[in-house]
Amino acid sequence: MPELGMITFDTSNALELSQWWSEQLGGEIVEENDGYFCILKAPALPVPLAFQLVPDPTQGKNRVHLDLVATAAEGGREPAVAKFIAGGASLVSQQNIDGFAWDVLHDPHGNIFCVSDPH
């Protein structure tokens, strides 16, 4: 059976977005490929993130997105979300279903991602 190798984002500026995610996740860009296809590895991620230059990124809601879990060692969800917002993300909504809470955010290129409490 195939294994998950990486998660790839389409974007109009692959280098810029990979640098932003690198700063947010404490990662390192391991390949730049002249800004066409950038690969980021971060200690907390089980697979690399890739950012691919495309002339016309998909518009509308993402069908796939990252769900990040804020650990207690980091202070939980609220400080993690505040760090993302201070770094340039924007808050879309806050959700709470049956005591499980998470925040939905946009990265600087409009990609949706979530930050939750541990589950």
Secondary structure, 3 states (H helix, E strand, C coil): CCCCCCEEEEECCHHHHHHHHHHHHCCEEEECHHHCEEEEECCCCCCCEEEEECCCCCCCCCCCCEEEECCHHHCCHHHHHHHHHHCCCEEEEEEEECCEEEEEEECCCCCEEEEECCC
